Amino acid sequence: MTQLASSVPMTVSALQGMAAGSVVMTSDGGLPVEHLTPGDRIVTRSGLRRLRAVVVAVADFAMLVRIGKDTLGVGRPETAIIVGPGQPVLIRDWRAQALFGQAQAMVPAQRLVDGTLIALQMQRDARLFMLEFDMPEVAYVGGLQLGCASQTVTA
C-alpha cells in the first residue's frame, strides 16, 4: 500500500525520494517508481530485497535536485533524474575522493549541486517517492545507486 503524506514531514533540505518516472530495477526489470507496490522484489547492492512500503512525500513547492544524464559517469544516470535534496546518492568517482577522501561515499544530492549538470530546480506540487525496506538498502535507480531507509519519519 502506498502511503501518502499530506505535507512534508521533514525540513525541505532533508526531503528525500525520487520523482515519478524514475526507473527502479526490480526482479522483473526496470519499473517506474510510481508502479511499485509493497512486496515487489527490488535489486539492491545486497541482492534482491522485498519492498516494505512506498511512501509519497507531497509539498506545494519544493526545491529539488536534477541530476543530468551521464553526470556521474556513463549511464549514471541513464537519463536525467529528479530527487529530493536530502536523497542519499552513492558516488564512486573523483567527487568521493575530493569531498571525503574515500573511493566511494553516500552523499545527500544537494551536496553534489554544481549549478550546471547537477542543478536545483523549483517544482510546484512536488511528489517524491521513497522506498522502504526492512533494513537500510542501496537501490539501483536509473543507473544511480540511491540510499533507501528502513523506516520513514512521519508527522
C-alpha positions as CSV (number, residue, x, y, z in Angstrom):
1,M,0.0,0.0,0.0
2,T,1.3,3.4,-0.9
3,Q,1.2,5.8,2.0
4,L,0.5,9.5,1.2
5,A,1.8,12.3,3.4
6,S,-0.3,15.5,3.2
7,S,2.7,17.6,3.9
8,V,6.4,17.2,4.0
9,P,7.2,15.7,7.4
10,M,10.8,17.0,7.5
11,T,12.8,20.1,6.6
12,V,12.9,20.9,2.9
13,S,16.7,20.3,2.8
14,A,16.1,16.8,4.3
15,L,13.4,16.0,1.7
16,Q,14.3,12.6,0.2
17,G,12.9,10.4,-2.6
18,M,12.7,10.4,-6.4
19,A,10.3,11.9,-8.9
20,A,7.7,9.9,-10.8
21,G,9.2,8.2,-13.8
22,S,12.4,7.2,-12.0
23,V,13.1,3.7,-13.1
24,V,13.8,1.3,-10.3
25,M,15.5,-2.1,-11.0
26,T,13.3,-5.0,-9.9
27,S,13.4,-8.7,-10.4
28,D,11.1,-8.1,-13.3
29,G,13.3,-5.4,-14.9
30,G,13.1,-1.6,-14.6
31,L,9.8,-0.2,-13.4
32,P,8.7,3.4,-12.8
33,V,8.8,4.1,-9.1
34,E,5.1,5.1,-9.1
35,H,4.2,1.5,-10.2
36,L,5.9,-0.3,-7.3
37,T,3.9,-1.9,-4.5
38,P,4.9,-3.5,-1.2
39,G,6.2,-7.0,-1.8
40,D,7.9,-6.2,-5.1
41,R,11.5,-7.6,-5.2
42,I,13.9,-4.7,-5.7
43,V,17.6,-5.1,-6.9
44,T,19.9,-3.6,-4.2
45,R,23.6,-3.8,-3.5
46,S,22.8,-6.5,-1.0
47,G,20.8,-8.6,-3.6
48,L,17.0,-8.8,-4.1
49,R,15.0,-7.3,-1.3
50,R,11.3,-7.1,-0.7
51,L,9.9,-3.6,-0.7
52,R,8.1,-2.9,2.6
53,A,6.4,0.4,1.5
54,V,6.4,3.2,-1.0
55,V,5.9,6.5,0.8
56,V,4.9,9.6,-1.1
57,A,6.0,13.0,0.2
58,V,4.0,15.9,-1.1
59,A,4.9,19.6,-1.0
60,D,3.2,22.6,-2.5
61,F,6.6,23.9,-3.6
62,A,9.9,22.2,-3.3
63,M,13.5,22.9,-4.3
64,L,14.6,19.6,-5.9
65,V,17.8,18.4,-7.5
66,R,18.1,17.5,-11.2
67,I,21.0,15.2,-12.0
68,G,21.7,15.3,-15.7
69,K,22.3,12.3,-17.9
70,D,25.8,10.7,-17.6
71,T,26.8,13.3,-15.0
72,L,28.3,10.8,-12.5
73,G,29.7,8.5,-15.2
74,V,28.5,6.8,-18.4
75,G,24.9,5.7,-17.7
76,R,24.9,7.3,-14.3
77,P,22.2,8.3,-14.6
78,E,20.9,6.8,-17.8
79,T,18.5,9.8,-18.2
80,A,18.1,13.0,-16.2
81,I,16.6,12.2,-12.8
82,I,15.0,14.4,-10.2
83,V,15.5,13.7,-6.5
84,G,15.0,15.4,-3.2
85,P,17.9,17.5,-1.9
86,G,18.4,15.1,1.1
87,Q,18.3,11.9,-1.1
88,P,21.5,9.9,-0.4
89,V,23.4,9.2,-3.6
90,L,26.3,6.7,-3.7
91,I,29.2,8.3,-5.6
92,R,32.2,6.4,-6.8
93,D,34.3,8.9,-8.7
94,W,36.6,11.8,-8.1
95,R,33.9,13.6,-6.1
96,A,34.1,11.0,-3.4
97,Q,37.8,11.4,-3.2
98,A,37.7,15.2,-3.3
99,L,34.8,15.6,-0.8
100,F,35.5,12.8,1.6
101,G,39.0,11.3,0.8
102,Q,37.4,8.0,0.0
103,A,36.8,5.9,-3.1
104,Q,33.0,6.0,-2.5
105,A,30.6,7.9,-0.3
106,M,26.9,8.2,0.3
107,V,26.1,11.9,-0.2
108,P,22.9,14.0,0.0
109,A,22.1,15.1,-3.5
110,Q,22.2,18.8,-2.5
111,R,25.9,18.4,-1.8
112,L,26.5,17.5,-5.4
113,V,24.9,20.6,-7.0
114,D,27.2,22.4,-9.4
115,G,24.6,24.6,-11.0
116,T,25.0,23.1,-14.4
117,L,25.0,19.3,-14.7
118,I,23.5,18.9,-11.2
119,A,21.2,21.8,-10.5
120,L,18.5,22.9,-8.2
121,Q,15.0,23.4,-9.6
122,M,11.8,24.7,-8.0
123,Q,8.9,22.4,-8.5
124,R,5.2,23.1,-7.7
125,D,3.1,20.3,-6.3
126,A,6.2,18.1,-5.9
127,R,5.7,14.4,-5.2
128,L,8.6,12.3,-4.2
129,F,8.5,8.5,-3.8
130,M,10.6,6.9,-1.0
131,L,11.3,3.2,-0.9
132,E,11.3,1.5,2.5
133,F,12.8,-1.9,3.3
134,D,13.3,-3.9,6.4
135,M,16.9,-2.6,6.6
136,P,18.6,0.4,5.0
137,E,19.4,-0.5,1.4
138,V,21.0,1.0,-1.7
139,A,18.7,0.5,-4.7
140,Y,19.6,0.8,-8.4
141,V,17.5,3.7,-9.9
142,G,18.0,4.9,-13.4
143,G,21.7,4.0,-13.3
144,L,22.3,5.6,-9.9
145,Q,22.6,3.9,-6.6
146,L,20.3,5.6,-4.1
147,G,20.1,5.1,-0.4
148,C,16.7,3.9,1.0
149,A,15.5,3.9,4.6
150,S,14.3,1.1,6.8
151,Q,11.6,3.5,8.1
152,T,10.2,6.9,7.3
153,V,9.8,9.7,9.8
154,T,6.2,10.8,9.7
155,A,4.4,13.7,11.4
